[in-house]
Amino acid sequence: MSTHPLLPSNYRPRRTMLYVPAHIHRHIEKSQGLDADSIIFDQQESVPPQQKEQARENLQTMIQGVDFGHSEKVVRINPLNSPWGFDDLAAACQLDIDAVMFPRIESAEQLEENIYHLDRLGGKHLKVMANIESPLGVLNAKEIAANDRLDVIVLGTTDLSNELKLNLTPDRSGLLTSLSLVILAARAYKKCVIDGPHFDLKDIEACEYSCRQARDLGFDGKTVIHPIQLNYTNDAFTPKRDEINKAKRILAAIEEANKADRSMAVLDDRLIEPSLSEWAERVLSVYETVHKIGQSELCGPEK
């Protein structure tokens, strides 16, 4: 549990959210031992129509009572206006999971309707996550993020890029406005916000760049489509030793300044504004939470 006031006491890191196709037995089994902060059992995009029923059955038989370690368990259902959506949602409400993810949310009204059916079917205890993956969803992100039941916004950057008719570039320049708008909406309402996945599995350097870009833009983490990406994605969103030490020194300097009836502190010949304490608190909160699940700043199991 976090001891820092900036993050809630039930703060959960979501540096990596791994999509697992729910119709493939071996992928579900393998996900039990993976170092993902969250596992998204996907019934939607990665599952072909002829396998939708099998995916639902797999989740009912393969994740009930199974220990997935520290990983949060999320089910992404099919849209409610699809032939499978309501059956997916009804089944998810009976599963041993933490959250339901609704795909392609484009308005506050749509999200509200999805949540109404979730609660009606017995899912009031579940957290709510929403994919924003269209231009309309981006434009309505502020209203979507305002929903009290919503915990997490997850970007669907591939669909968004396609609908924006972008030429994809390593720096994702065409997406930056959309990404920033969703981040602003999420932060205005104190929601967790997660970047979309990187699809080139062989180009590790490009994936690492994408992870660090997402971190620097302000995302809490990134979705992942293959276990090979977990280590360096976790690493990108984990505070490093230098950041941890800097955060501690900032908080100590601000505390000393307050004792001397000063609002501004000085550290290494630089003025430190009181608002920097929020950055420092967040760094330490994330570090402490990651440390408690047995990882070091290098993201592997602690020695």
Secondary structure, 3 states (H helix, E strand, C coil): CCCCCCCCCCCCCCCEEEEEECCCHHHHHHHCCCCCCEEEEECCCCCCHHHHHHHHHHHHHHCCCCCCCCCEEEEECCCCCCCCHHHHHHHHCCCCCCEEEECCCCCHHHHHHHHHHHHHCCCCCCEEEEEECCHHHHHCHHHHHCCCCEEEEEECHHHHHHHHCCCCCCCCHHHHHHHHHHHHHHHHCCCEEEECCCCCCCCHHHHHHHHHHHHHHCCCEEEECCHHHHHHHHHHCCCCHHHHHHHHHHHHHHHHHHHCCCCCEEECCEEECCCHHHHHHHHHHHHHHHHHCCECCCCCECC
